[in-house]
Amino acid sequence: MDSLLKKLFFDPKTGFIGADKLYRKAKAFDKNITKKNVSDWYKSQQSIQQFSSRSKRFPLFKIASNNPNEWQLDLAFWEKQPILISVNINSRIGFAKLLKNKRADTVLKANEEFVDRNDVSAVFSDNGSEFINKSVESFFDEHSISHGNAIAGDHTVLGKIGRFIRTIKSKLTKMKQIIRFKKLTQSILNEAIANYNNMHHSATNATPSEMRGKVMLDDVEYNKRLVKKINTDIPPRSIVRYRLKAKTPFDKEGARWSRTAYEVVGFDGLKIRIKSKNNHILFRSPNELELVKATQSDAEINDRGNQFWEVEKIMNHEKMRNGKYKYLIKWKGYDEPSWEPQDNLRLINKNKRSELEKKY
């Protein structure tokens, strides 16, 4: 049966068809073949899995936290003026500080003012150098503030700060048209922030100022229920392929799913952590994954600079001329260790700094 289906499907003249049409063709040659036989064979083929479409989709997570003092941070720009922007995940109360530049010492002073004026125990930012530097990290540590980071290019987990920035820019645009200010000042920025903080939000049925110190428990419980459902549908140790992104119009008709089959490790924040046979690590949202009948396979990596690899052991470390460290790393699945600068070892768990980062 297997040889018959292979012959029919991979024949350029008659093959490369759907499971139902393949069953009809196969039935003409083998009366004992069943739809289940064809369906099982069809789903097990790597080449078919890569081109399959997907109908099942999960609802999206809400950006939520049990911590009433957790904030998101980012740098925004009004024309060419940098602004340190922050918003509370629960209350949505906002803060903004106009900056002269985005040097580390300038951003540090703005962060000091932000922490002084607000209750802050956790912050979440992107991997920009204005947030990932020794002075800012030391400041957060001194004030017992945990600092998490999103993976480069991942905008989903920083959705609230993105929406807040768009709202403030919209308010400033309207203010500029009405009061015709020539240059943005901290006073004008404060007025825009105060306007926002005292504006009624339908999602909370209150103003951000009224919500200060409170937790959106409904959002937290919603995420817990969704995690439970996804863990049932895509359980740990199951095998998946991840969705490929079309880079050109011609890619849209190409393979939709990765050649490599990954094993699900489990949830990491709002993403699912997956691992190849040779310990290549990726973080993907549930809607970017497809359950497949396959065995975990090795990942073919051409651009190591944009990939995650799992450390088995740190064997040694040395200080470089620039004051930073490099580490001798034994990688999981590989015999030969390699020296890596600390910048290459930023994140394995994207939601918190590792013990390595805290130590050095």
LOMAR-88525 format. One record per residue: residue number from 1; residue in three letters; x, y, z of N, C-alpha, C in turn. Coordinates in pm, whole numbers. Each point is the difference from the previous one (the first is absolute). Layout:
N
    k    r     n_X     n_Y     n_Z    ca_X    ca_Y    ca_Z     c_X     c_Y     c_Z
  NUM  ALA       X       Y       Z       X       Y       Z       X       Y       Z
...
***
This chain:
360
    k    r     n_X     n_Y     n_Z    ca_X    ca_Y    ca_Z     c_X     c_Y     c_Z
    1  MET      82    -121       0     -82     121       0      86     126       0
    2  ASP     106      -1      82      88     117      10      64      31    -134
    3  SER      48    -103     -68      65      21    -130    -100      50    -104
    4  LEU    -125     -47       6    -102      44     -94     -30     148      19
    5  LEU     -19      42     125     -31     140      28     116      91     -39
    6  LYS     123     -45      26     117      79     -40       6      17    -151
    7  LYS     -26    -110     -71       4       4    -146    -105      94     -56
    8  LEU    -121      -6      55    -109      84     -50      20     147      36
    9  PHE      44      25     123      10     140      45     118      73     -63
   10  PHE     115     -67     -10     120      68     -48      20      -8    -151
   11  ASP    -101     -47     -71       4       0    -147     -37     140     -48
   12  PRO      92      72     -68     -29     137     -45    -124      10     -90
   13  LYS     -32    -106     -72    -113       5     -93    -134     -12      72
   14  THR      -4     -76     109    -129     -26      65      -3      34     148
   15  GLY     117      26      60       8      15     144      -9     141      52
   16  PHE      55      18     124      -2     128      72    -144      51      15
   17  ILE     -85     -89      51    -143      30      14     -42     -16     145
   18  GLY    -123      34      31     -52     -11     135     -27    -144      39
   19  ALA     -24     -22     130     -20    -135      52    -122     -68     -60
   20  ASP    -109      73     -21    -122     -59     -54      20     -49    -143
   21  LYS      64      84     -82      26     -40    -140     100    -114      -6
   22  LEU      97       0      92      97    -109       4     -69    -131      36
   23  TYR     -96       6      91     -75    -120      38     -76     -57    -119
   24  ARG     -64      86     -77     -77     -45    -116      91     -67    -103
   25  LYS     119      56     -22      93     -61     -95      50    -135      52
   26  ALA      33      -3     131      54    -123      57    -105    -111       2
   27  LYS    -127      37      18    -109     -98       6     -12     -77    -131
   28  ALA      35      66    -109      -8     -66    -131     103    -112     -14
   29  PHE     108       9      78     106    -101      -6      -9    -101     114
   30  ASP     -56      42     113      -9     -88     117    -136      21      66
   31  LYS     -91     -96     -18    -136      13      53      -5      -7     152
   32  ASN     106     -52      63      -1     -15     146      50     124      74
   33  ILE      51      96     -75      54     120      65    -114      85      56
   34  THR      21      60     116    -104      82      64      42     147       4
   35  LYS     -98      86      27      30     143      13      96      25     116
   36  LYS     -16     -80     106      88      17     116     143     -37     -36
   37  ASN      18    -105     -82     134     -37     -45      66     116     -72
   38  VAL     -75      60     -91      54     111     -80      23     122      88
   39  SER     -94      29      89      13     117      87     122     -11      91
   40  ASP      20    -118      59     116     -20      88     131      14     -77
   41  TRP       5     -58    -120     121      10     -82      25     145     -39
   42  TYR    -106      68     -39       8     139     -46      57      91     110
   43  LYS     -50     -19     122      43      85     112     143     -30      44
   44  SER      52    -118     -33     134     -39      45     111      45     -94
   45  GLN     -35      54    -118     100      38     -99      55     140      27
   46  GLN     132       9      18      64     128      29     -27     103    -108
   47  SER      14     -39    -125     -18      96    -110    -143      54      -5
   48  ILE     -97     -83      37    -140      44       2     -25      90     121
   49  GLN      59     -38     115     -17      80     121      47     144     -21
   50  GLN     109      17     -74      55     134     -20     -91      90     -83
   51  PHE     -85     -59     -83     -84      80     -89    -146       6      46
   52  SER     -31     -67     110    -140      -7      43     -49     135      49
   53  SER    -132      22     -15     -62     120      56     -55     -37     137
   54  ARG     -30     101      79     -48     -28     135    -128      77      26
   55  SER     -99     -69      60    -127      65      29     -15      35     149
   56  LYS      60     -83      88     -16      22     144      84     118      46
   57  ARG     -61      91      74      72     113      58     -47      20     144
   58  PHE      94      43      83     -31      26     141     -29     149      19
   59  PRO     -81      35     100     -17     142      34     134      58      44
   60  LEU      14     131      -8     125      65      39       3      22     151
   61  PHE     121      -3      55      17      30     142     -22     149      25
   62  LYS     -40      31     122      -5     138      45     128      29      78
   63  ILE      52     121     -15     119      38      75     -45      31     142
   64  ALA      31     -90      93     -52      10     136     107     -37     101
   65  SER     -23      38     125      95     -32     107     -72       2     134
   66  ASN      43     -89      90     -50       0     137      60     113      83
   67  ASN     104      61     -55      74     104      71     -56     138     -35
   68  PRO     -56      73      97     -56     133     -31     106     104     -32
   69  ASN     128     -34      26     109      96     -20      94     -43    -113
   70  GLU     -55     -68    -101      80     -39    -116     -26      97    -115
   71  TRP     108      44     -64      -7     102    -105      70     -47    -126
   72  GLN     -36      63    -111      73     -18    -126      71     131     -32
   73  LEU     124     -13     -51      83     116     -33      38       1    -147
   74  ASP      16     120     -54      50      11    -137      45     144     -24
   75  LEU      74      19    -109      36     134     -45     -88      34    -119
   76  ALA     -60     118       4     -78      50    -113      67     127     -51
   77  PHE     -41      45    -118      58     122     -56    -112      91     -50
   78  TRP       9     127      41     -87     103     -56      88      83     -91
   79  GLU     -22     -16    -132      93      55     -99     137     -60      32
   80  LYS      98      79      48     129     -60      31      28      -4     150
   81  GLN    -100      38      79      19       5     145     -32    -135      64
   82  PRO      97     -62      71     -27    -128      67     -81      21     128
   83  ILE     -86     -96      29     -84       4     120       3    -137      67
   84  LEU      28      -3     130     -15    -125      75    -147     -15      34
   85  ILE     -59    -110     -45    -143     -25      18     -19    -126      84
   86  SER     -94       4      92     -33    -121      77    -149      -4      27
   87  VAL     -54    -121      10    -142     -17      28     -17    -121      92
   88  ASN     -89      12      97     -28    -110      92     -87    -103     -70
   89  ILE      36    -128      12     -71    -106     -70    -145     -11      45
   90  ASN     -27      20     128    -135     -15      53     -81     128      -5
   91  SER      48     105      64     -78     124      10       2      81    -129
   92  ARG     104     -22     -84      22      77    -122      43     145      29
   93  ILE      36      27     123      48     135      30     135      21     -68
   94  GLY      20     120     -56     118      23     -81      95     103      59
   95  PHE     125      -7     -47     105      93      39      84      30    -124
   96  ALA      47     125     -13      84      36    -114      99     107      41
   97  LYS     125     -15     -42     105      97      31      73      36    -129
   98  LEU       0     128     -33      69      49    -119     151      -5      25
   99  LEU      75     -53     -97     145     -17      14      77      91     -96
  100  LYS     120      42      42      87      78     -88      64     -90    -105
  101  ASN      27    -123      39      60    -101     -87     -34    -136      58
  102  LYS      47    -106     -63     -31    -134      54     125     -72      50
  103  ARG      97      78      48     118     -60      62     -39     -71     129
  104  ALA      83     -94      41     -31     -82     117     -21      84     125
  105  ASP      85     104      23     -14      80     121    -129      82       0
  106  THR     -42      46    -120    -124      77     -12    -121     -88      28
  107  VAL       0    -120     -58    -110     -94      22      -5     -44     146
  108  LEU     117     -16      61       6     -38     141     -68     104      88
  109  LYS      30     129     -23     -62     107      79    -152       1     -17
  110  ALA     -46     -25    -123    -144      -6     -25     -63    -119      72
  111  ASN      71    -113       2     -50    -117      73      -5      27     150
  112  GLU      98      73      51       0      35     142    -123      82      36
  113  GLU     -34      97     -87    -119      81      24    -127     -84     -10
  114  PHE      -2     -90     -98    -116     -89     -18     -23     -85     124
  115  VAL     105     -60      54     -12     -86     118     -33      82     124
  116  ASP      54     121       8     -25      86     116    -147      43       8
  117  ARG     -64      14    -116    -137      52      -3    -106    -110      -7
  118  ASN      43    -125     -14     -97    -110     -14      42    -121      83
  119  ASP     -97     -86      30      29    -128      65      39     -99    -110
  120  VAL     126     -42       1      52     -86    -106      74    -118      62
  121  SER     -41    -121     -34      71    -120      47      44     -88    -116
  122  ALA     -53      27    -120      39     -77    -118     -18      86    -124
  123  VAL      95     -11     -93      -9      72    -128      29     -97    -113
  124  PHE     -57      31    -114      18     -83    -120      33      92    -116
  125  SER     108     -29     -72      43      86    -110      46     -85    -117
  126  ASP      39      68    -109      63     -72    -110     149     -14      32
  127  ASN      78     -45     -98     143     -23      23      86     117     -43
  128  GLY     -56     121      -4      77     117     -38     113      28      98
  129  SER     111      55     -51     117      25      85     -30     102     109
  130  GLU    -104      83     -21     -36      99     103     -57     -66     125
  131  PHE     -45    -126     -13     -52     -74     115      92    -114      42
  132  ILE      79     -49     -93      92    -110      29     140      57      11
  133  ASN      32      57     113     135      50      26      26      -7     150
  134  LYS     126      10      36      40     -24     139     -64      97      98
  135  SER      -7     129     -36     -52     101      93    -149     -19      27
  136  VAL     -78     -22    -105    -144     -18      17     -31    -131      72
  137  GLU      71    -108     -39     -23    -129      65      37       6     148
  138  SER     111      69      32      41      13     141    -104      79      79
  139  PHE     -55     103     -63    -103      80      66    -123     -85      34
  140  PHE     -44     -82     -97    -115     -87      25      30     -99     113
  141  ASP     122     -56      -1      38     -95     105       1      65     138
  142  GLU      53     122       8       9      72     128    -138      26      59
  143  HIS    -100      16     -88    -136      29      46     -89    -125      -2
  144  SER      63    -117     -13     -73    -129       0    -111      -2    -104
  145  ILE      31      53    -117     -95       2    -112      42    -106    -101
  146  SER     -86     -98     -24      32    -101    -100     -18      59    -139
  147  HIS      91     -35     -90       0      56    -135      -7    -112    -101
  148  GLY    -109      -7     -75     -16    -100    -105      12      64    -136
  149  ASN      25     -84    -101      20      49    -136     -74     -83    -102
  150  ALA     -43      65    -106     -61     -71    -112     109     -39     -98
  151  ILE     -22    -108     -73      92     -40    -106       0     106    -109
  152  ALA     117      26     -58      10      99    -107     -99     -31    -112
  153  GLY     -76     100     -40     -98     -17    -107    -135     -49      46
  154  ASP     -12     -31     129    -128     -48      54     -76     117      61
  155  HIS    -109      41     -65     -75     116      46    -127     -38      76
  156  THR     -31    -128       7    -127     -40      60      -3      22     150
  157  VAL     109     -34      70       0      10     146      12     144      48
  158  LEU      37      93     -88       8     141      36    -115      79     -62
  159  GLY    -112     -67     -16    -114      62     -67     -57     120      73
  160  LYS       0      -1     133     -61     111      74      82     128     -12
  161  ILE     132     -12       6      83     119     -14      -9      55    -142
  162  GLY     -12     -91     -98     -16      44    -139    -128      78     -20
  163  ARG    -109     -51      58    -129      69     -11       3     133      73
  164  PHE      65       4     116      10     122      79      78     108     -76
  165  ILE     108     -40     -65      81      96     -78     -83      59    -113
  166  ARG     -76     -85     -69     -83      51    -111    -105      98      52
  167  THR     -58     -30     116    -102      88      58      60     136      37
  168  ILE     116       0      64      64     126      41      41      81    -123
  169  LYS      53     -66    -101      37      72    -123    -122      61     -67
  170  SER    -111     -71       4    -124      53     -57     -46     124      76
  171  LYS       9      -4     133     -39     116      81      92     118     -28
  172  LEU     130     -25     -11      95     107     -27     -23      63    -137
  173  THR     -35     -84     -98     -28      51    -135    -119      95       3
  174  LYS    -106     -39      71    -119      87      11      32     128      76
  175  MET      79     -12     107      38     117      79      84      98     -83
  176  LYS      89     -55     -82      85      86     -84     -84      77    -101
  177  GLN    -101     -66     -55     -86      65     -99     -86     109      64
  178  ILE     -38     -20     128     -91      94      67      76     114      68
  179  ILE     100     -35      83      71     107      72     127      44     -74
  180  ARG      33     -73    -105     111      36     -90     133      19      73
  181  PHE      38     -99      81     132       9      62     107     -37    -104
  182  LYS     113      70       7     107     -22     -97      90    -117      39
  183  LYS      27      -9     129      87    -107      49     -62     -64     122
  184  LEU       8    -131       6     -57     -72     113      81      30     126
  185  THR     -69      33     107      64      23     130     -53    -102     100
  186  GLN      68     -12     114     -46     -94     103    -137      42      53
  187  SER     -24     131       5    -130      50      48    -113     -46     -90
  188  ILE      19      11    -132    -103     -44     -95     -18    -151       8
  189  LEU     112     -72      12      -6    -146      10     -75     -41     127
  190  ASN      23      70     110     -70     -30     125    -151      17     -15
  191  GLU     -40     103     -76    -143      24     -22     -63    -116     -78
  192  ALA      73     -50    -100     -50    -113     -79     -12    -125      86
  193  ILE      99     -24      87      -2    -117      88    -113      12     102
  194  ALA     -18     120      57    -108      22      98    -136     -21     -65
  195  ASN     -13      46    -124    -124     -20     -75     -29    -149     -13
  196  TYR     102     -77     -35     -15    -145     -18     -34     -68     134
  197  ASN      73      36     105     -18     -67     130    -137      26      62
  198  ASN     -66     106     -42    -132      32      54    -113     -25    -101
  199  MET      32     -76    -105     -97     -32    -103     -62    -138      29
  200  HIS    -131     -12     -15     -70    -126      25      38    -104    -105
  201  HIS      34    -123      46      34    -110     -89    -109    -106       6
  202  SER     -53     -37    -115    -108     -98      -2      45    -137      50
  203  ALA     128     -35     -24      49    -132      40       0     -18     152
  204  THR      26     110      73       4      -8     146    -123      62      65
  205  ASN     -79      71     -80    -117      74      49      40      99     109
  206  ALA     117      60     -18      52      98      96     113      77     -67
  207  THR      48     103      66     118      72     -50     125     -70      52
  208  PRO     115      17     -67     124     -58      53      31      46     142
  209  SER     -27     127      30      25      50     136     -84     -73     103
  210  GLU    -126     -31     -35     -88     -73      91      42    -146      16
  211  MET      70     -54    -102      41    -141       3     136     -22      65
  212  ARG      68     107      39     135     -13      56       1    -100     117
  213  GLY      94     -94      -7      15     -98     107     -91    -121     -10
  214  LYS     -84      -5    -103     -94    -111     -16      49     -98    -107
  215  VAL     -54    -121       3      36    -105     -96    -121     -38     -82
  216  MET      20     -17    -131    -107     -47     -89     -10    -152      11
  217  LEU     -67     -48     104      -7    -143      28     -68     -78    -111
  218  ASP     -98      61     -66     -71     -69    -109      97     -35    -112
  219  ASP      94      90     -31      99     -26    -105      95    -111      42
  220  VAL      40       0     126      90    -103      51     -66    -137      -8
  221  GLU    -125      -9      43     -73    -128      -2     -25     -46    -144
  222  TYR     -26      95     -88     -20     -33    -142     125     -68     -55
  223  ASN     117      57      28     125     -58     -49      25    -139      59
  224  LYS     -35     -19     127      18    -132      62     -85    -105     -70
  225  ARG    -124      36     -31     -89     -95     -70      54     -31    -139
  226  LEU      53     103     -67      51     -19    -136     125     -87       1
  227  VAL      89      21      98     119     -83      12     -39    -146      21
  228  LYS    -100     -23      84     -46    -137      27     -52     -66    -127
  229  LYS     -75      75     -80     -55     -54    -124     112     -32    -100
  230  ILE      94      94     -14     109     -19     -96      90    -115      42
  231  ASN      23     -13     132      81    -112      49     -65    -134     -28
  232  THR    -133       0      -9     -73    -122     -35      13     -30    -149
  233  ASP     -11     105     -82       5     -18    -146     142     -13     -54
  234  ILE      95      70      64     142      -9     -40      80     -34     125
  235  PRO      -6    -124      47      63     -36     127     153      -5      -9
  236  PRO      70      13     112     145     -18       2      38    -135     -57
  237  ARG     115      -2     -71      56    -120     -65     -70     -36    -130
  238  SER    -104      75     -38     -60     -24    -132      92      58    -107
  239  ILE     -19     -43    -125      86      42    -111     -75     101     -87
  240  VAL      69     108     -33     -63     108     -77      95      51    -108
  241  ARG     -59      70     -96      76      83     -94     -49     142      21
  242  TYR      88      99     -28     -43     139      17     -24      66    -135
  243  ARG     -88      99       1     -40      69    -122     114      84     -56
  244  LEU      23     -13    -130     101      80     -69     -61     131     -47
  245  LYS      80     105      -2     -47     130     -47      41      20    -145
  246  ALA     -98      37     -83      28      25    -142      77     131     -13
  247  LYS     119      -6     -61      83     120     -16     -25      70    -134
  248  THR     -47     -76     -97     -31      57    -131    -136     -52     -45
  249  PRO     -63      62    -100    -129     -50     -51       8    -145     -48
  250  PHE     119     -40     -49      14    -137     -51       3    -102     114
  251  ASP      40      45     119       6     -92     114    -137     -41      51
  252  LYS    -104      77     -36    -134     -27      53     -52    -137     -42
  253  GLU      45     -48    -115     -43    -132     -46     101    -108      36
  254  GLY     105      38      72     102     -96      41     -37     -70     129
  255  ALA     100     -62      63     -23     -71     125     -51      95     107
  256  ARG    -104     -42      71     -59      83     105      56     -32     138
  257  TRP      60    -119      14      46     -45     130     146     -45      -7
  258  SER      69       6     113     143     -30       5      29    -144     -40
  259  ARG     118     -19     -58      45    -135     -33      32     -77     129
  260  THR      60      69      95      37     -62     127    -123     -26      87
  261  ALA      -4    -118      60    -106     -33      96      55      23     141
  262  TYR     -72      79      79      45      38     134     -85     -68     108
  263  GLU      60     -18     115     -73     -51     117     -43     117      87
  264  VAL    -123      -3      49     -51     105      88      58     -19     140
  265  VAL      64     106      51      54      -2     136    -107      47      99
  266  GLY     -69     108     -35    -105      53      86     -11     150     -13
  267  PHE     -90      59      76     -22     144      -7     115      77      61
  268  ASP      32     113     -62      99      94      51     -59     138     -17
  269  GLY     -64      54     104     -74     125     -16    -122     -24     -86
  270  LEU     -15      79    -106    -113     -15     -91      36     -83    -123
  271  LYS     120     -56      -1      47     -79    -113      20    -145      41
  272  ILE       8     -87    -100      33    -140      25     144     -23     -42
  273  ARG      75     -59      88     141     -30     -28       8    -135     -69
  274  ILE      68      -5    -115      16    -125     -75     149     -25     -22
  275  LYS      35    -128     -16     142     -37     -10      18    -108    -106
  276  SER     104      18     -84      32    -100    -101      84    -111      63
  277  LYS      29    -102     -78      79    -112      50     141      45      37
  278  ASN      55      99     -76     133      51      31      -5     125      88
  279  ASN    -108      10      80     -15     103     104      -6     143     -53
  280  HIS     -56      17    -116     -30     135     -50    -130      44      65
  281  ILE       2     116      66    -113      49      78     -74     111     -74
  282  LEU    -132      -9      -1     -83     107     -56    -116      28      96
  283  PHE     -51     124      -6    -120      37      74    -105      41    -102
  284  ARG    -115     -66       0    -105      28     -98    -136       8      70
  285  SER     -88      80     -57    -136       8      53     -76    -126     -42
  286  PRO    -104     -39      73     -76    -121     -34     -51      -2    -144
  287  ASN     -39     117     -53     -53       5    -135     107     -11    -108
  288  GLU     125      -6      41     109     -20     -95      46    -145      -4
  289  LEU     -69     -88      72      42    -140      10    -107     -92     -56
  290  GLU      47    -111     -56     -89    -102     -55      44    -137      51
  291  LEU     -90     -71      67      29    -137      44      17     -91    -121
  292  VAL     104     -84       2      25     -90    -113      35    -139      50
  293  LYS     -18     -97     -88      45    -136      27     140     -13     -57
  294  ALA     100      17      83     139      -3     -44      88     -23     122
  295  THR     128     -18     -24      96     -11     110      84     127       4
  296  GLN      42      36     119      83     119      18     124     -10     -88
  297  SER      33     108     -72     113      -4     -94      98     114      27
  298  ASP     118     -10     -62     102     104      15     -37     124     -79
  299  ALA      32     116      55     -23     126     -70     121      33     -86
  300  GLU     -27      47    -121     108      45     -88      14     150      17
  301  ILE     108      44      60      18     141      33     106      61     -90
  302  ASN     -40     102     -74      94      72     -85      44     132      62
  303  ASP     -91      64      73      28     130      62      -7     -14     150
  304  ARG     112     -34      59       2     -26     144     -25     127      81
  305  GLY      27     116     -60     -14     125      73    -142      29      44
  306  ASN    -100     -59     -66    -139      28      36     -67    -119      66
  307  GLN      81     -94      56     -57    -122      53      27     -13     150
  308  PHE     -72     -93      64      21     -31     140      62    -138      11
  309  TRP     102     -13      85      63    -128      26       7     -19     151
  310  GLU     -14    -124      42      -9     -28     144     137     -33      58
  311  VAL      33      69     109     128     -20      68      -9    -121      92
  312  GLU      98     -90     -12       7    -114      92      83      36     122
  313  LYS     112      72     -24      89      33     111      88     118     -38
  314  ILE      20      93      96      98     108     -18     130     -49      62
  315  MET     102     -17     -85     124     -64      44     103     100      53
  316  ASN      -4     123     -52      99      99      41     -47     138     -43
  317  HIS      65     105      50     -32     135     -46     124      88      11
  318  GLU       9     100     -88     111      94       0     -54     140     -26
  319  LYS      69     100      55     -39     139     -21      69      51    -126
  320  MET     -76      70     -86      55      53    -124      46     144      21
  321  ARG      63      58    -102      53     136       9    -108     105      23
  322  ASN    -120     -26     -52    -109      97      15     -69      -9     136
  323  GLY      51     -85      88     -57     -12     134    -108    -106      12
  324  LYS     -47     -51    -113    -102    -105       2      68    -137       7
  325  TYR     -82    -104      17      54    -134      14     -28     -84    -125
  326  LYS      84    -101     -17     -30    -105     -97       2    -132      76
  327  TYR     -75     -99     -52     -19    -124      72      32    -120     -89
  328  LEU      61    -101      62      24    -126     -70    -123     -87      23
  329  ILE     -73     -27    -108    -130     -66      10       4    -141     -55
  330  LYS     -54     -94      77     -27    -135     -50    -147      -2     -38
  331  TRP     -30     -17    -131    -138       4     -48     -63    -138       5
  332  LYS    -127      -5      33     -72    -128       1      -4     -58    -140
  333  GLY      40    -126     -15      -5     -66    -129     126      16     -82
  334  TYR     101      74      52     124      23     -75     119     -30      90
  335  ASP     104     -60     -59     118     -39      76      97     116      20
  336  GLU      18      82    -106      99     107       5     -55     124      70
  337  PRO      68      48     106     -42     126      64      43     120     -83
  338  SER     -54     115      29      38     122     -72      -2     119      94
  339  TRP      89      97     -29       2     125      76    -104      94     -56
  340  GLU     -84      56      86    -106      91     -45       0     125      87
  341  PRO     -10     121     -62     -14     122      79    -134       1      72
  342  GLN      -8      73     111    -122      -1      81    -121      51     -76
  343  ASP      20      86    -102    -113      51     -78     -71    -112     -75
  344  ASN      71    -109     -30     -61    -112     -71     -79     -92      94
  345  LEU       7      26     129     -63     -88      98    -113      70      74
  346  ARG     -63      95     -71     -99      84      67    -118     -78      57
  347  LEU     -66     -80     -83    -127     -58      46     -15    -146     -39
  348  ILE     -43     -80      94     -55    -133     -30    -144       3      45
  349  ASN     -25      55     118    -137      26      45     -26     147     -23
  350  LYS     -85      35     -92     -18     138     -41     -72      85     104
  351  ASN     -55     -62     104     -79      76      96      76      42     125
  352  LYS     122     -43      15      76      42     117     149     -16     -27
  353  ARG      79      78      72     144     -11     -16      48    -130      62
  354  SER     100     -61     -60      51    -127      49      94      23     118
  355  GLU      35    -108      70      95      10     110     135      48     -52
  356  LEU      34     -37    -122     125      43     -61       5     152      -8
  357  GLU    -111      61     -45      -4     146     -13       6      68     135
  358  LYS     -65     -59     100       0      60     133     140      -6      62
  359  LYS      73    -108     -26     132     -19      59     103      91     -64
  360  TYR      -8      15    -130     100      79     -69     -56     133     -48
***
